Amino acid sequence: MKKLVIYIHGKGGYADEANHYETLFPDFDVIGFDYKAETPWDAKQEFSAYFDAVAANYDEVMLIANSIGAFFSMNALGEKRIKQALFISPMVNLEKLICNMMLWANVSEDELREKGEIATNFGKTLSWKYLCYVRENPIKWNIPTHILYGSNDNLTDLETMREFAQKVGASLTIMQGGEHWFHTDEQMDFLDRWIEKCQNKH
């Protein structure tokens, strides 16, 4: 029985982060996906083609995805043969996040529609096309999923994460004091223990 873990990083992350998971999945081949897409419509094509290419020779495939990588995965891989997904700080409601950013930047919908793209002073570019896409393509996700969330996540509030977990039937584990980006020793220890627990549930 050949088993595969595909690791999908978040924005600014690297495919090499997959190496961290090799010892946690000794019976699996673990690979990191070095994707280029920055929009969900590009990711839909790139992720789907990549998955079909790498998963073809495996009996079982698991997915580990971080942040926007989890959103891109849900947008692209919902119909694929994935046994289980582990999401770390997933972006689950992009419409809400974009609308929040518009508030922070003091940009109205009319203004964004008119200009198409608006750069903000906090380094994010708002895009009308992106907002329309996430509104018109709601997430449909039926794959057994476990979610890890840090209570200090500055991009998604707990209520939004709870709502989403309930909607897709995912388990939700909250690390008190955890951040959107799990990177300190303490956070990574928590993440590793969470992965072990998730594996024991199956």
N, CA, C and O of each residue as an XYZ file, in Angstrom:
808
protein
N       0.862     -1.199      0.000
C       0.000      0.000      0.000
C       0.897      1.247      0.000
O       1.628      1.507      0.956
N       0.821      1.998     -1.081
C       1.672      3.192     -1.177
C       0.905      4.414     -0.694
O      -0.219      4.672     -1.126
N       1.536      5.163      0.214
C       0.830      6.293      0.815
C       1.641      7.586      0.649
O       2.870      7.590      0.721
N       0.913      8.668      0.428
C       1.556      9.945      0.120
C       0.976     11.068      0.982
O      -0.233     11.141      1.200
N       1.863     11.941      1.468
C       1.433     13.197      2.072
C       1.877     14.329      1.147
O       3.052     14.432      0.795
N       0.927     15.171      0.760
C       1.268     16.377     -0.008
C       1.186     17.563      0.951
O       0.161     17.779      1.597
N       2.263     18.318      1.035
C       2.290     19.499      1.909
C       2.197     20.762      1.052
O       2.923     20.918      0.070
N       1.294     21.654      1.442
C       1.087     22.894      0.688
C       1.295     24.091      1.607
O       0.556     24.285      2.573
N       2.304     24.885      1.295
C       2.696     25.987      2.184
C       1.758     27.192      2.025
O       0.928     27.241      1.117
N       1.914     28.152      2.928
C       1.154     29.400      2.858
C       1.948     30.471      2.124
O       3.009     30.200      1.562
N       1.422     31.685      2.137
C       2.082     32.797      1.439
C       3.453     33.052      2.063
O       3.579     33.165      3.282
N       4.469     33.139      1.221
C       5.822     33.372      1.733
C       6.495     32.119      2.258
O       7.632     32.170      2.726
N       5.787     30.976      2.179
C       6.356     29.718      2.667
C       7.124     28.995      1.569
O       7.273     29.496      0.455
N       7.609     27.797      1.915
C       8.437     27.013      0.979
C       7.992     25.564      0.957
O       7.483     25.034      1.944
N       8.197     24.935     -0.192
C       7.895     23.507     -0.312
C       8.761     22.683      0.644
O       8.339     21.625      1.110
N       9.984     23.174      0.938
C      10.910     22.447      1.822
C      10.379     22.289      3.244
O      10.861     21.442      3.995
N       9.388     23.100      3.616
C       8.795     22.945      4.954
C       8.232     21.534      5.127
O       8.018     21.074      6.248
N       7.998     20.864      4.020
C       7.468     19.487      4.064
C       8.397     18.558      4.841
O       7.946     17.574      5.426
N       9.714     18.872      4.848
C      10.677     18.003      5.534
C      10.328     17.802      7.002
O      10.611     16.752      7.579
N       9.709     18.818      7.602
C       9.339     18.737      9.014
C       8.406     17.560      9.277
O       8.401     16.997     10.372
N       7.617     17.191      8.270
C       6.559     16.199      8.482
C       7.006     14.763      8.202
O       6.254     13.819      8.449
N       8.224     14.596      7.690
C       8.663     13.251      7.306
C       8.692     12.295      8.490
O       8.247     11.153      8.381
N       9.225     12.767      9.639
C       9.308     11.866     10.800
C       7.923     11.586     11.385
O       7.718     10.561     12.035
N       6.968     12.503     11.154
C       5.612     12.311     11.694
C       4.800     11.325     10.857
O       3.792     10.786     11.314
N       5.250     11.101      9.637
C       4.542     10.169      8.744
C       5.538      9.145      8.177
O       5.829      9.156      6.981
N       6.058      8.261      9.041
C       7.111      7.339      8.596
C       6.668      6.367      7.501
O       7.501      5.875      6.740
N       5.355      6.086      7.416
C       4.886      5.117      6.409
C       4.497      5.779      5.094
O       4.012      5.120      4.174
N       4.712      7.081      5.015
C       4.278      7.827      3.829
C       5.475      8.432      3.105
O       6.503      8.726      3.716
N       5.327      8.612      1.799
C       6.222      9.530      1.099
C       5.677     10.935      1.360
O       4.469     11.160      1.285
N       6.564     11.871      1.666
C       6.126     13.246      1.944
C       6.742     14.186      0.911
O       7.961     14.237      0.753
N       5.884     14.928      0.209
C       6.420     15.885     -0.768
C       5.795     17.261     -0.546
O       4.640     17.374     -0.136
N       6.569     18.290     -0.820
C       6.073     19.662     -0.737
C       5.791     20.177     -2.134
O       6.551     19.925     -3.069
N       4.698     20.895     -2.266
C       4.277     21.422     -3.568
C       4.765     22.862     -3.703
O       4.352     23.747     -2.952
N       5.652     23.079     -4.675
C       6.231     24.404     -4.894
C       5.401     25.142     -5.959
O       5.829     25.293     -7.103
N       4.222     25.589     -5.560
C       3.314     26.185     -6.549
C       3.655     27.654     -6.838
O       4.307     28.333     -6.045
N       3.193     28.111     -7.996
C       3.488     29.484     -8.427
C       2.265     30.398     -8.335
O       2.405     31.619     -8.271
N       1.076     29.814     -8.327
C      -0.162     30.596     -8.400
C      -0.305     31.557     -7.222
O       0.071     31.244     -6.092
N      -0.853     32.728     -7.514
C      -1.137     33.709     -6.452
C      -2.619     34.053     -6.389
O      -3.050     34.814     -5.524
N      -3.390     33.493     -7.303
C      -4.835     33.741     -7.303
C      -5.550     32.389     -7.299
O      -4.994     31.396     -7.768
N      -6.787     32.342     -6.770
C      -7.484     31.057     -6.721
C      -7.792     30.477     -8.089
O      -7.851     29.256     -8.238
N      -7.993     31.338     -9.108
C      -8.295     30.792    -10.440
C      -7.067     30.158    -11.068
O      -7.181     29.142    -11.753
N      -5.881     30.743    -10.845
C      -4.653     30.095    -11.342
C      -4.359     28.833    -10.535
O      -3.948     27.810    -11.083
N      -4.579     28.925     -9.221
C      -4.298     27.774     -8.351
C      -5.190     26.592     -8.708
O      -4.767     25.440     -8.619
N      -6.415     26.877     -9.110
C      -7.348     25.788     -9.421
C      -6.752     24.874    -10.501
O      -6.809     23.649    -10.394
N      -6.193     25.480    -11.519
C      -5.596     24.686    -12.604
C      -4.287     24.033    -12.160
O      -4.058     22.844    -12.384
N      -3.437     24.837    -11.526
C      -2.106     24.333    -11.155
C      -2.201     23.206    -10.125
O      -1.525     22.185    -10.257
N      -3.035     23.389     -9.105
C      -3.160     22.387     -8.037
C      -3.754     21.091     -8.579
O      -3.301     19.997     -8.243
N      -4.767     21.231     -9.416
C      -5.452     20.053     -9.943
C      -4.506     19.213    -10.811
O      -4.451     17.990    -10.683
N      -3.777     19.878    -11.681
C      -2.837     19.175    -12.568
C      -1.732     18.511    -11.749
O      -1.349     17.372    -12.016
N      -1.229     19.225    -10.761
C      -0.159     18.692     -9.913
C      -0.646     17.462     -9.150
O       0.038     16.440     -9.106
N      -1.814     17.567     -8.558
C      -2.352     16.456     -7.767
C      -2.498     15.207     -8.639
O      -2.085     14.114     -8.249
N      -3.085     15.382     -9.811
C      -3.297     14.229    -10.698
C      -1.964     13.578    -11.074
O      -1.861     12.356    -11.182
N      -0.948     14.421    -11.271
C       0.359     13.887    -11.674
C       1.034     13.118    -10.530
O       1.545     12.019    -10.748
N       1.041     13.680     -9.322
C       1.801     13.035     -8.236
C       1.021     11.931     -7.526
O       1.621     11.004     -6.982
N      -0.309     12.019     -7.524
C      -1.099     11.064     -6.728
C      -1.428      9.783     -7.493
O      -1.907      8.809     -6.911
N      -1.173      9.794     -8.781
C      -1.625      8.684     -9.636
C      -1.147      7.315     -9.151
O      -1.892      6.338     -9.234
N       0.095      7.233     -8.642
C       0.635      5.918     -8.283
C       0.456      5.549     -6.812
O       1.069      4.596     -6.332
N      -0.375      6.293     -6.105
C      -0.545      6.029     -4.663
C      -1.950      5.514     -4.347
O      -2.934      5.886     -4.987
N      -2.004      4.644     -3.336
C      -3.301      4.094     -2.905
C      -4.028      5.062     -1.978
O      -5.257      5.095     -1.918
N      -3.224      5.852     -1.256
C      -3.823      6.736     -0.255
C      -3.090      8.077     -0.259
O      -1.861      8.122     -0.284
N      -3.850      9.158     -0.234
C      -3.227     10.491     -0.243
C      -3.780     11.324      0.904
O      -4.991     11.398      1.116
N      -2.868     11.945      1.636
C      -3.254     12.883      2.675
C      -2.749     14.262      2.298
O      -1.756     14.401      1.583
N      -3.443     15.279      2.788
C      -3.083     16.648      2.460
C      -2.805     17.417      3.750
O      -3.598     17.371      4.690
N      -1.673     18.124      3.788
C      -1.415     19.071      4.879
C      -1.274     20.439      4.219
O      -0.448     20.616      3.324
N      -2.075     21.401      4.656
C      -2.022     22.702      3.986
C      -2.117     23.829      5.002
O      -2.807     23.738      6.018
N      -1.400     24.886      4.685
C      -1.237     26.035      5.561
C      -1.912     27.274      4.987
O      -1.744     27.570      3.804
N      -2.666     27.999      5.793
C      -3.111     29.350      5.468
C      -3.798     29.453      4.094
O      -4.789     28.764      3.851
N      -3.286     30.301      3.203
C      -3.904     30.471      1.882
C      -3.752     29.192      1.067
O      -4.558     28.928      0.175
N      -2.720     28.392      1.367
C      -2.561     27.097      0.694
C      -3.755     26.188      0.934
O      -4.142     25.414      0.059
N      -4.343     26.287      2.138
C      -5.539     25.489      2.447
C      -6.736     25.988      1.639
O      -7.532     25.196      1.136
N      -6.850     27.307      1.521
C      -7.954     27.863      0.720
C      -7.813     27.443     -0.748
O      -8.779     26.997     -1.367
N      -6.614     27.589     -1.294
C      -6.386     27.174     -2.688
C      -6.696     25.685     -2.869
O      -7.267     25.281     -3.882
N      -6.312     24.876     -1.875
C      -6.559     23.428     -1.956
C      -8.059     23.133     -1.977
O      -8.532     22.323     -2.773
N      -8.795     23.799     -1.092
C     -10.244     23.545     -1.042
C     -10.926     24.001     -2.322
O     -11.897     23.391     -2.772
N     -10.410     25.078     -2.906
C     -10.972     25.608     -4.143
C     -10.681     24.683     -5.330
O     -11.455     24.622     -6.286
N      -9.553     23.963     -5.255
C      -9.101     23.186     -6.428
C      -9.279     21.674     -6.295
O      -9.453     20.983     -7.299
N      -9.237     21.151     -5.062
C      -9.084     19.693     -4.899
C     -10.283     19.007     -4.245
O     -10.186     17.855     -3.819
N     -11.404     19.710     -4.165
C     -12.581     19.168     -3.472
C     -13.095     17.850     -4.021
O     -13.695     17.061     -3.292
N     -12.860     17.609     -5.311
C     -13.370     16.375     -5.937
C     -12.304     15.279     -5.999
O     -12.560     14.196     -6.524
N     -11.121     15.553     -5.470
C     -10.023     14.584     -5.613
C     -10.102     13.487     -4.547
O     -10.829     13.586     -3.558
N      -9.321     12.446     -4.801
C      -9.300     11.286     -3.906
C      -8.320     11.555     -2.762
O      -7.164     11.134     -2.808
N      -8.795     12.254     -1.749
C      -7.957     12.584     -0.588
C      -8.577     11.922      0.634
O      -9.756     12.125      0.925
N      -7.784     11.132      1.348
C      -8.346     10.405      2.491
C      -8.622     11.338      3.661
O      -9.628     11.198      4.356
N      -7.718     12.293      3.871
C      -7.836     13.170      5.032
C      -7.045     14.448      4.765
O      -6.028     14.432      4.071
N      -7.527     15.550      5.327
C      -6.808     16.825      5.192
C      -6.523     17.391      6.576
O      -7.379     17.369      7.460
N      -5.311     17.897      6.747
C      -4.931     18.589      7.978
C      -4.637     20.034      7.608
O      -3.711     20.304      6.843
N      -5.413     20.959      8.142
C      -5.260     22.373      7.799
C      -4.718     23.149      8.994
O      -5.267     23.081     10.094
N      -3.644     23.881      8.768
C      -3.020     24.706      9.809
C      -3.345     26.169      9.505
O      -2.944     26.691      8.465
N      -4.066     26.826     10.406
C      -4.475     28.231     10.212
C      -5.056     28.477      8.815
O      -4.623     29.392      8.114
N      -6.037     27.657      8.409
C      -6.534     27.828      7.037
C      -7.272     29.154      6.858
O      -7.891     29.669      7.789
N      -7.192     29.691      5.649
C      -8.007     30.848      5.293
C      -9.334     30.259      4.831
O      -9.388     29.598      3.794
N     -10.394     30.488      5.580
C     -11.650     29.806      5.268
C     -12.737     30.754      4.763
O     -13.742     30.311      4.207
N     -12.534     32.059      4.956
C     -13.534     33.011      4.486
C     -12.826     34.231      3.899
O     -12.651     35.258      4.554
N     -12.428     34.074      2.638
C     -11.664     35.131      1.976
C     -12.504     36.393      1.755
O     -11.985     37.509      1.784
N     -13.805     36.197      1.535
C     -14.659     37.376      1.324
C     -14.636     38.265      2.567
O     -14.494     39.484      2.474
N     -14.780     37.631      3.728
C     -14.777     38.399      4.982
C     -13.428     39.096      5.194
O     -13.371     40.252      5.615
N     -12.345     38.369      4.895
C     -11.009     38.941      5.073
C     -10.797     40.145      4.145
O     -10.285     41.180      4.572
N     -11.190     40.000      2.885
C     -11.021     41.104      1.923
C     -11.865     42.309      2.354
O     -11.413     43.451      2.275
N     -13.094     42.042      2.809
C     -13.960     43.149      3.256
C     -13.360     43.836      4.488
O     -13.446     45.056      4.627
N     -12.752     43.044      5.380
C     -12.069     43.642      6.537
C     -10.913     44.534      6.075
O     -10.726     45.643      6.575
N     -10.151     44.029      5.119
C      -9.012     44.813      4.614
C      -9.485     46.103      3.936
O      -8.824     47.140      4.009
N     -10.628     46.015      3.285
C     -11.190     47.219      2.651
C     -11.560     48.254      3.726
O     -11.365     49.457      3.551
N     -12.094     47.748      4.831
C     -12.412     48.648      5.950
C     -11.152     49.307      6.499
O     -11.104     50.518      6.716
N     -10.118     48.465      6.721
C      -8.853     49.003      7.266
C      -8.266     50.065      6.328
O      -7.698     51.063      6.771
N      -8.419     49.824      5.024
C      -7.818     50.729      4.035
C      -8.769     51.870      3.652
O      -8.419     52.765      2.882
N      -9.989     51.806      4.217
C     -10.981     52.832      3.921
C     -11.321     52.878      2.431
O     -11.367     53.945      1.819
N     -11.558     51.690      1.862
C     -11.874     51.561      0.433
C     -13.295     51.013      0.314
O     -13.630     50.020      0.960
N     -14.122     51.642     -0.495
C     -15.499     51.158     -0.684
C     -15.542     50.154     -1.834
O     -14.623     50.082     -2.651
N     -16.636     49.377     -1.880
C     -16.793     48.413     -2.986
C     -16.847     49.133     -4.328
O     -16.258     48.680     -5.309
N     -17.555     50.254     -4.363
C     -17.667     51.006     -5.632
C     -16.295     51.444     -6.134
O     -15.984     51.376     -7.324
N     -15.492     51.895     -5.180
C     -14.147     52.384     -5.525
C     -13.288     51.237     -6.067
O     -12.557     51.395     -7.045
N     -13.398     50.076     -5.404
C     -12.594     48.918     -5.835
C     -13.080     48.422     -7.200
O     -12.278     48.052     -8.057
N     -14.396     48.418     -7.390
C     -14.951     47.969     -8.678
C     -14.443     48.875     -9.800
O     -14.071     48.409    -10.877
N     -14.438     50.165     -9.525
C     -14.028     51.164    -10.515
C     -12.541     51.038    -10.871
O     -12.165     51.066    -12.043
N     -11.706     50.901     -9.836
C     -10.255     50.890    -10.068
C      -9.688     49.503    -10.369
O      -8.621     49.385    -10.970
N     -10.402     48.450     -9.951
C      -9.919     47.091    -10.211
C      -8.950     46.607     -9.154
O      -9.153     45.557     -8.545
N      -7.884     47.385     -8.937
C      -6.907     47.042     -7.900
C      -6.517     48.291     -7.131
O      -6.359     49.366     -7.710
N      -6.363     48.142     -5.817
C      -5.926     49.266     -4.983
C      -4.874     48.767     -4.003
O      -5.119     47.834     -3.238
N      -3.705     49.393     -4.031
C      -2.639     49.031     -3.083
C      -2.960     49.660     -1.728
O      -3.440     50.792     -1.663
N      -2.694     48.929     -0.651
C      -2.948     49.460      0.694
C      -1.630     49.814      1.373
O      -0.554     49.422      0.922
N      -1.738     50.561      2.465
C      -0.503     50.925      3.183
C      -0.009     49.800      4.086
O       1.042     49.930      4.714
N      -0.769     48.675      4.160
C      -0.264     47.532      4.940
C       0.228     46.409      4.027
O       0.299     45.247      4.429
N       0.563     46.777      2.802
C       1.297     45.842      1.937
C       0.453     44.868      1.132
O       1.001     44.057      0.385
N      -0.866     44.928      1.265
C      -1.722     44.030      0.474
C      -2.382     44.845     -0.639
O      -2.778     45.992     -0.434
N      -2.492     44.239     -1.806
C      -3.219     44.895     -2.898
C      -4.622     44.314     -2.953
O      -4.792     43.101     -3.077
N      -5.612     45.163     -2.862
C      -7.005     44.718     -2.954
C      -7.380     44.552     -4.420
O      -6.999     45.365     -5.262
N      -8.131     43.493     -4.720
C      -8.474     43.206     -6.113
C      -9.963     42.918     -6.236
O     -10.498     42.063     -5.530
N     -10.627     43.634     -7.133
C     -12.051     43.430     -7.367
C     -12.300     42.041     -7.957
O     -13.267     41.371     -7.596
N     -11.425     41.617     -8.860
C     -11.592     40.303     -9.495
C     -11.523     39.185     -8.442
O     -12.291     38.224     -8.486
N     -10.593     39.333     -7.503
C     -10.410     38.347     -6.433
C     -11.672     38.282     -5.566
O     -12.166     37.197     -5.263
N     -12.183     39.441     -5.174
C     -13.389     39.488     -4.338
C     -14.569     38.837     -5.060
O     -15.315     38.060     -4.465
N     -14.732     39.159     -6.343
C     -15.834     38.559     -7.115
C     -15.670     37.044     -7.207
O     -16.643     36.298     -7.097
N     -14.441     36.600     -7.409
C     -14.192     35.157     -7.549
C     -14.597     34.408     -6.282
O     -15.283     33.389     -6.353
N     -14.168     34.919     -5.110
C     -14.476     34.164     -3.883
C     -15.979     34.205     -3.573
O     -16.514     33.287     -2.953
N     -16.649     35.268     -4.006
C     -18.109     35.318     -3.821
C     -18.818     34.326     -4.740
O     -19.805     33.700     -4.354
N     -18.305     34.195     -5.947
C     -18.988     33.361     -6.958
C     -18.599     31.887     -6.866
O     -19.239     31.034     -7.481
N     -17.555     31.590     -6.100
C     -17.083     30.196     -5.993
C     -16.993     29.764     -4.527
O     -15.899     29.575     -3.995
N     -18.164     29.608     -3.874
C     -18.113     29.211     -2.464
C     -17.460     27.838     -2.301
O     -17.558     26.975     -3.173
N     -16.796     27.665     -1.168
C     -16.074     26.413     -0.909
C     -17.056     25.249     -0.747
O     -18.027     25.333      0.005
N     -16.777     24.163     -1.474
C     -17.516     22.905     -1.263
C     -16.457     21.870     -0.876
O     -15.595     21.527     -1.684
N     -16.524     21.387      0.332
C     -15.441     20.527      0.841
C     -16.021     19.415      1.696
O     -16.567     19.673      2.769
N     -15.906     18.171      1.223
C     -16.496     17.033      1.944
C     -15.455     16.038      2.428
O     -15.794     14.936      2.857
N     -14.192     16.424      2.360
C     -13.103     15.507      2.736
C     -12.910     15.557      4.258
O     -12.927     16.644      4.835
N     -12.726     14.400      4.925
C     -12.510     14.414      6.388
C     -11.321     15.315      6.738
O     -10.215     15.134      6.229
N     -11.573     16.286      7.615
C     -10.586     17.349      7.847
C     -10.419     17.650      9.326
O     -11.380     17.645     10.095
N      -9.173     17.913      9.706
C      -8.858     18.409     11.055
C      -8.212     19.783     10.896
O      -7.365     19.989     10.027
N      -8.628     20.720     11.752
C      -8.118     22.098     11.658
C      -7.384     22.468     12.943
O      -7.855     22.203     14.048
N      -6.218     23.087     12.768
C      -5.456     23.635     13.899
C      -5.486     25.156     13.781
O      -5.195     25.720     12.727
N      -5.846     25.808     14.892
C      -6.053     27.258     14.877
C      -5.415     27.881     16.111
O      -5.570     27.376     17.222
N      -4.700     28.975     15.909
C      -4.109     29.691     17.042
C      -5.053     30.776     17.529
O      -5.616     31.514     16.719
N      -5.236     30.886     18.839
C      -6.224     31.844     19.366
C      -5.849     33.289     19.036
O      -6.709     34.169     19.063
N      -4.573     33.541     18.724
C      -4.167     34.914     18.355
C      -4.030     35.098     16.841
O      -3.286     35.963     16.379
N      -4.746     34.285     16.082
C      -4.707     34.416     14.619
C      -5.262     35.788     14.241
O      -6.400     36.118     14.576
N      -4.453     36.585     13.543
C      -4.869     37.962     13.229
C      -5.609     38.064     11.897
O      -6.006     39.158     11.494
N      -5.798     36.937     11.210
C      -6.462     36.987      9.907
C      -7.864     36.380      9.925
O      -8.719     36.761      9.126
N      -8.098     35.438     10.836
C      -9.414     34.795     10.921
C      -9.839     34.757     12.382
O      -9.086     34.295     13.240
N     -11.046     35.243     12.667
C     -11.493     35.184     14.063
C     -12.061     33.801     14.382
O     -12.413     33.033     13.487
N     -12.139     33.510     15.665
C     -12.536     32.169     16.117
C     -13.944     31.810     15.659
O     -14.208     30.673     15.270
N     -14.834     32.775     15.706
C     -16.226     32.511     15.317
C     -16.302     32.055     13.853
O     -17.032     31.120     13.525
N     -15.540     32.724     12.978
C     -15.503     32.357     11.551
C     -14.953     30.945     11.388
O     -15.472     30.158     10.596
N     -13.898     30.625     12.141
C     -13.288     29.295     12.046
C     -14.249     28.221     12.566
O     -14.381     27.152     11.970
N     -14.911     28.517     13.676
C     -15.880     27.547     14.242
C     -17.018     27.281     13.266
O     -17.416     26.135     13.056
N     -17.534     28.349     12.674
C     -18.631     28.230     11.696
C     -18.216     27.338     10.538
O     -18.960     26.458     10.105
N     -17.010     27.589     10.050
C     -16.521     26.825      8.901
C     -16.338     25.351      9.264
O     -16.751     24.464      8.516
N     -15.713     25.098     10.422
C     -15.461     23.710     10.856
C     -16.786     22.951     10.949
O     -16.887     21.791     10.548
N     -17.782     23.626     11.483
C     -19.099     23.006     11.618
C     -19.707     22.712     10.247
O     -20.290     21.651     10.024
N     -19.561     23.658      9.352
C     -20.144     23.529      8.007
C     -19.557     22.338      7.249
O     -20.282     21.613      6.567
N     -18.249     22.141      7.368
C     -17.619     21.046      6.605
C     -17.414     19.783      7.451
O     -16.870     18.790      6.970
N     -17.854     19.828      8.710
C     -17.728     18.653      9.573
C     -16.299     18.362      9.996
O     -15.924     17.203     10.172
N     -15.494     19.421     10.161
C     -14.084     19.230     10.542
C     -13.919     19.327     12.058
O     -14.687     20.014     12.731
N     -12.914     18.634     12.584
C     -12.577     18.830     13.997
C     -11.748     20.108     14.100
O     -11.002     20.445     13.181
N     -11.881     20.816     15.221
C     -11.150     22.076     15.397
C     -10.366     22.027     16.706
O     -10.941     21.841     17.778
N      -9.051     22.195     16.605
C      -8.188     22.254     17.785
C      -7.642     23.672     17.896
O      -7.129     24.229     16.926
N      -7.757     24.250     19.090
C      -7.315     25.634     19.289
C      -6.104     25.657     20.209
O      -6.140     25.111     21.311
N      -5.035     26.290     19.751
C      -3.880     26.497     20.628
C      -3.997     27.889     21.249
O      -3.931     28.902     20.551
N      -4.170     27.920     22.559
C      -4.238     29.209     23.250
C      -2.893     29.918     23.079
O      -1.835     29.354     23.358
N      -2.961     31.163     22.616
C      -1.716     31.920     22.415
C      -1.028     31.622     21.098
O      -0.027     32.254     20.761
N      -1.562     30.656     20.344
C      -0.978     30.352     19.031
C      -1.252     31.485     18.058
O      -2.237     32.210     18.195
N      -0.374     31.633     17.074
C      -0.529     32.700     16.077
C      -0.954     32.101     14.737
O      -1.044     30.882     14.586
N      -1.213     32.982     13.765
C      -1.562     32.501     12.424
C      -0.422     31.649     11.864
O      -0.650     30.599     11.264
N       0.787     32.115     12.071
C       1.970     31.376     11.600
C       2.546     30.577     12.766
O       3.074     31.150     13.720
N       2.442     29.258     12.684
C       3.017     28.389     13.718
C       4.513     28.252     13.436
O       4.900     27.655     12.431
N       5.349     28.794     14.308
C       6.785     28.740     14.018
C       7.674     28.648     15.256
O       8.825     28.228     15.135
N       7.188     29.023     16.447
C       8.057     28.923     17.627
C       8.168     27.461     18.047
O       7.368     26.631     17.615
N       9.146     27.142     18.880
C       9.315     25.751     19.347
C       8.035     25.237     19.998
O       7.592     24.118     19.743
N       7.456     26.081     20.841
C       6.244     25.672     21.560
C       5.096     25.411     20.589
O       4.357     24.436     20.729
N       4.959     26.295     19.603
C       3.886     26.118     18.612
C       4.113     24.866     17.772
O       3.169     24.138     17.467
N       5.357     24.620     17.403
C       5.633     23.439     16.577
C       5.446     22.144     17.377
O       5.011     21.135     16.822
N       5.765     22.165     18.660
C       5.513     20.988     19.518
C       4.017     20.705     19.574
O       3.581     19.558     19.477
N       3.247     21.766     19.731
C       1.790     21.627     19.789
C       1.274     21.049     18.472
O       0.427     20.156     18.460
N       1.801     21.577     17.361
C       1.406     21.110     16.031
C       1.729     19.626     15.854
O       0.914     18.861     15.338
N       2.930     19.228     16.290
C       3.327     17.819     16.143
C       2.417     16.894     16.951
O       2.023     15.828     16.478
N       2.091     17.310     18.168
C       1.211     16.479     19.010
C      -0.193     16.403     18.400
O      -0.855     15.367     18.465
N      -0.628     17.504     17.814
C      -1.936     17.535     17.153
C      -1.962     16.551     15.976
O      -2.939     15.827     15.782
N      -0.885     16.535     15.204
C      -0.828     15.616     14.058
C      -0.877     14.166     14.531
O      -1.565     13.335     13.936
N      -0.150     13.869     15.595
C      -0.172     12.500     16.132
C      -1.590     12.100     16.555
O      -2.043     10.988     16.284
N      -2.277     13.027     17.222
C      -3.668     12.744     17.648
C      -4.573     12.513     16.441
O      -5.399     11.601     16.439
N      -4.410     13.345     15.420
C      -5.245     13.200     14.215
C      -5.034     11.848     13.563
O      -5.980     11.236     13.068
N      -3.794     11.384     13.561
C      -3.509     10.073     12.954
C      -4.134      8.951     13.760
O      -4.582      7.950     13.202
N      -4.164      9.122     15.087
C      -4.744      8.069     15.936
C      -6.246      7.961     15.812
O      -6.845      6.967     16.223
N      -6.857      8.993     15.239
C      -8.320      8.955     15.075
C      -8.726      8.082     13.892
O      -9.905      7.793     13.690
N      -7.733      7.671     13.122
C      -8.072      6.892     11.913
C      -7.496      5.492     11.987
O      -7.680      4.699     11.063
